[in-house]
Amino acid sequence: MSTGTTRLTMSQALVRWLTAQMTEIDGQCVPLFAGVFCIFGHGNVTCLSEALAAVQDRLPTWRGQNEQSMAWAAIGFAKAKRQRQVMIATSSIGPGR
C-alpha cells in the first residue's frame, strides 16, 4: 500500500509553497509572488536555484547585482501593485559573515 509521500528537498518544498500562494486582484486569481530576485552564492546555487529553475514558467527569476538594489526593486514593485503582489529577494553570503 502506497502512502503517497512526496520526497522533496527543503528548497523544492519552499518553491512549491511559494508557487501555491495566490491572491485575488480585480476578481482574478493571480500568484502572490510575481518573481524572484536572486544573487546566487553558496546555498542559492546548490539548492534554491535548481528548485527555481524547475518553475521558471510560474515564478520567474532575475539575477540581482546587490542586495540593496533587489530590495528597492521589490519595494517599488509592491508599491506599484498596491501590495497585492510582491517580489522575493534572496542572496547567499559566504561563510563567516
N, C-alpha and C positions, 0 to 999 in steps of 0.2 A: 504494500500500500504506500503510495507516494504522499508525502506531507505537503508538497507544493512549495517547499522552501526555495527561495531565490538567493543565491550567494552573490554578494556584491562587495567591492572594496568600499571603504568609507567615502572616498571621492565619488564613486559611482552612485552610492546611496544619496549623497548630498546633492549631486546634479539631478538625480531623479526627483528628489523632493522639490528642488528649485523649479524644475520644469512643470511640476504638477500644480504649482500655486497660480491661481487665476484671480482676476478681478473683473468687475463689470464697469464698462465705460460706455455711456450713452446707449444702454441696452444690449451691448455686445460683450461677450465673454472673451477677454484677452489675457495674455500672460502677465503676471505681476512683475516679473523680472524680464526686462526687454533685451538685456545683453550683459556681457561681462567685459570689464577692462582688466587685463592681467599683465603682470610683469613676471615672466617665467624664470624662476630660480629653483633652488633645490627641491622643495616639496611640490611646487606647482608643475615642474617639468615631469617628474616621475609619476605623479598621481592625478592631480587635477586636470592637467592639460589633456591627458588621454581621455578622461571622462567627458570633458567639454567638447573634444573633437567628435565624439560619437553623437552629440546632439546639436551640432553646428547649425542645422536647419531650424531648430526650435529656440536655441539660445546662442546667438552669435557672439563670438569672442574677438576682441580687438586688443592688440598688444600696446600697452601703455609705455610711456617713456620714464615717468617717475610717479611716485605715489601721490604727490600733490596735484599734478595735472589730472590724474584719474579721478581723484576726489572732487575736484572742481567741475569736471565734465559730468560726473554722476549727479552732483548737486544741481547743475544747470538743467540737466535732463529732467530731474524730478520736479523742478520748478516749472519747466515748460509744460510738463504733463499734469500740472496741478497735484502732484504727489499721488496720482492714481497708478502710475507705473514708475519703477525705479531701475537703476542700473546697479550692477555689482562691481566692486573694485577689490582686487586681491593681488597681493605680492608675496614673495617669499624672500626674506632676508637671509643672509649667510649665517653660519654657526657663530655663536659667541656674542650676538648682538642682543 
